[in-house]
Amino acid sequence: MPKTAEKAATLMDYRVVGSRLKIAFAQSIFIVALAATVLGGWGIGCGTEAPKPSSEPAAEAKPAAPAIPDDIQDAAKHLLGSDAQVLLVGDLAKNGKRQLLAANVIPKTPQNNVPGTVVTRAIVAQDDDGKWTELLRVDEHLKNQKGYLGLTPLDSITGWRLQYEQNPEKGLQLYFTPLKVNGDTHVLTIGVRWNPATNRYQSLDASYEHFLKESSTLQNVRSSLR
């Protein structure tokens, strides 16, 4: 074979071999890339772990407070003013009639750091066939339809700390702690509850068990039992 032909054949062999090597190298890269993709999809990697679900339960949204019916809000504003806030509504006295508890609440401020709800005025009213009748009024003193409640302070009170609870048998139980102007509290907390024997709200003695008489005048307020 002539030398020129030999060189041409040899060069062709090199080209064929080089082409085969390139194809083999490309196939190897493709296989490696495919394996990495599959393994990555399975969450397998060097020094990494699949993310774990959080063990902490998601915070549940608190249900919104039920809206106060317009007639209730209107009645409270009529009896207590435009800034009246309805705190409770329902069969509060367990006497089969709808009642509401509303108050003028003092907003929380750095100056007003007294625990609980602080009010300047409060009322309990009852729906009597569509007409709202005031049963209890709290302003400078504690009063019902008959007069001043027993244990009412003789001094005019500008603010009260209000606490309340709903007893399934006895109904609404109210607790009023009079506050001084500088925010200090008196020792005495006055309990008030519906008396089914007299059909009105009356104050209770220190044990919160026995009802006290009202007084028509403030000077005669005393803690005698009824």
C-alpha positions in Angstrom: 0.0 0.0 0.0 1.4 3.4 -0.8 2.5 5.5 2.2 0.0 8.3 1.4 -2.9 5.8 1.6 -1.5 4.3 4.8 -1.4 7.8 6.4 -4.9 8.5 5.3 -6.2 5.1 6.7 -4.4 5.7 10.0 -5.8 9.3 10.3 -9.3 7.9 9.6 -8.8 5.3 12.3 -7.9 8.0 14.8 -10.9 10.0 13.9 -13.2 7.0 14.3 -11.7 6.1 17.7 -11.9 9.7 18.8 -15.6 10.0 17.8 -16.4 6.8 19.7 -14.6 8.1 22.8 -16.6 11.4 22.6 -19.9 9.4 22.3 -18.9 7.2 25.3 -18.0 10.2 27.4 -21.2 12.0 26.5 -23.2 8.8 27.4 -21.4 8.6 30.8 -22.2 12.2 31.6 -25.9 11.7 30.7 -26.1 8.6 32.9 -24.5 10.4 35.9 -26.9 13.4 35.4 -29.9 11.1 35.2 -28.9 9.2 38.4 -28.4 12.5 40.3 -31.8 13.7 39.2 -33.5 10.4 40.3 -31.7 10.3 43.6 -32.4 14.0 44.2 -36.1 13.3 43.6 -36.0 10.6 46.2 -34.6 13.0 48.8 -31.2 11.2 48.9 -28.2 13.4 49.1 -24.8 13.8 50.8 -25.2 15.1 54.3 -28.8 16.2 53.9 -32.1 14.9 55.3 -35.6 15.2 54.0 -37.5 18.0 55.8 -39.6 16.8 58.7 -43.1 18.1 59.4 -43.4 20.5 62.3 -44.4 18.8 65.6 -46.1 22.0 66.8 -49.8 22.2 65.9 -50.9 25.2 64.0 -52.5 27.9 66.1 -56.3 27.8 65.9 -58.1 31.0 65.2 -60.3 32.1 68.1 -64.0 32.4 67.2 -65.2 35.9 67.0 -67.4 37.2 69.8 -71.1 37.1 68.8 -72.4 40.4 67.6 -74.7 42.3 69.9 -78.2 42.7 68.4 -79.1 46.3 67.5 -82.0 46.4 69.9 -79.8 45.5 72.8 -77.2 48.0 71.9 -79.8 50.7 71.4 -81.3 49.9 74.8 -77.9 50.1 76.5 -77.1 53.5 74.8 -80.6 54.8 75.8 -80.0 54.0 79.5 -76.3 54.6 79.8 -75.2 56.9 77.0 -73.6 56.6 73.6 -70.4 55.0 74.9 -72.2 52.1 76.7 -70.6 48.7 76.2 -72.8 45.6 76.5 -71.0 43.0 78.5 -73.6 40.3 78.8 -77.1 39.5 77.5 -79.5 36.6 78.1 -81.5 35.1 81.0 -79.0 36.5 83.5 -81.2 36.2 86.6 -82.6 32.8 85.6 -86.1 34.2 85.8 -87.1 33.5 82.2 -86.6 37.1 81.0 -83.9 38.6 78.8 -81.6 41.0 80.7 -78.5 42.9 79.7 -75.4 44.0 81.6 -73.8 47.2 80.2 -71.2 49.6 81.5 -69.1 52.7 80.7 -65.7 51.0 80.7 -62.5 52.9 81.3 -59.9 52.0 78.7 -56.6 50.5 79.8 -53.8 53.1 80.1 -50.5 53.4 82.0 -52.4 55.4 84.6 -55.2 52.8 84.7 -53.3 49.6 85.6 -56.0 48.2 87.9 -56.6 44.5 87.2 -60.0 43.5 85.7 -62.7 45.7 84.2 -62.9 49.3 85.6 -66.2 51.1 85.0 -67.6 54.5 86.0 -71.2 53.4 85.6 -73.0 50.1 85.0 -76.6 48.9 84.7 -78.6 45.7 84.6 -81.9 46.1 82.6 -84.7 43.7 81.8 -86.8 43.3 78.6 -90.4 43.5 79.7 -92.5 42.9 76.6 -90.3 45.0 74.5 -89.7 47.8 77.0 -86.3 47.8 78.8 -86.6 48.5 82.5 -83.6 49.4 84.7 -83.1 47.0 87.6 -79.7 48.0 89.0 -77.7 51.1 88.6 -74.1 51.7 89.6 -72.7 55.2 89.5 -71.4 57.0 92.6 -73.4 54.5 94.6 -75.2 51.1 94.2 -79.0 51.4 93.7 -82.1 49.4 92.7 -85.7 50.3 92.4 -86.1 50.5 96.2 -83.1 52.7 97.1 -79.5 52.3 98.0 -78.1 48.8 98.4 -76.6 47.7 101.7 -72.9 48.3 102.2 -72.9 51.1 99.6 -70.1 53.5 100.6 -71.2 56.8 101.9 -68.6 58.6 99.8 -69.2 59.2 96.1 -67.3 56.6 94.1 -65.8 57.7 90.7 -64.8 54.2 89.6 -65.5 50.6 90.3 -63.7 47.4 89.6 -66.3 45.0 88.1 -66.2 41.2 88.2 -69.0 38.9 87.3 -69.8 35.2 86.8 -72.8 33.3 85.6 -74.0 30.6 88.1 -76.1 27.9 86.4 -78.5 27.9 89.3 -78.4 31.3 90.9 -77.8 33.4 87.8 -75.6 36.4 87.4 -73.3 37.3 90.4 -71.7 40.7 90.4 -68.8 42.0 92.5 -68.0 45.7 92.8 -64.9 47.0 94.4 -64.9 50.8 94.8 -61.8 52.6 93.7 -60.3 55.8 95.0 -59.4 58.6 92.7 -55.7 57.6 92.8 -56.5 54.0 91.8 -56.1 52.4 95.2 -58.8 49.9 96.1 -60.8 49.7 99.2 -60.7 46.4 101.1 -64.5 45.8 100.8 -65.9 44.1 97.7 -69.7 44.3 97.4 -71.5 41.3 96.0 -74.8 41.7 94.2 -77.2 39.0 93.0 -80.8 38.6 91.9 -83.1 37.8 94.9 -86.0 35.6 93.6 -87.9 36.2 96.8 -88.0 40.0 96.2 -87.6 40.0 92.4 -84.8 42.5 92.4 -81.0 42.7 92.6 -79.7 43.1 96.1 -76.3 43.3 97.8 -75.0 40.4 99.8 -73.3 40.2 103.2 -69.5 39.4 103.5 -70.2 35.7 103.0 -72.0 36.3 99.8 -74.9 34.1 101.1 -77.5 36.5 102.6 -79.2 39.4 101.1 -79.1 42.9 102.6 -81.9 45.4 102.9 -82.0 48.6 100.8 -82.2 52.1 102.3 -84.3 55.0 100.9 -81.6 57.4 102.0 -77.9 57.2 101.9 -77.4 58.1 105.5 -79.3 55.0 106.7 -77.4 52.5 104.6 -76.5 49.5 106.8 -75.7 45.8 106.6 -78.8 44.4 108.2 -79.9 41.0 106.8 -83.1 40.6 104.8 
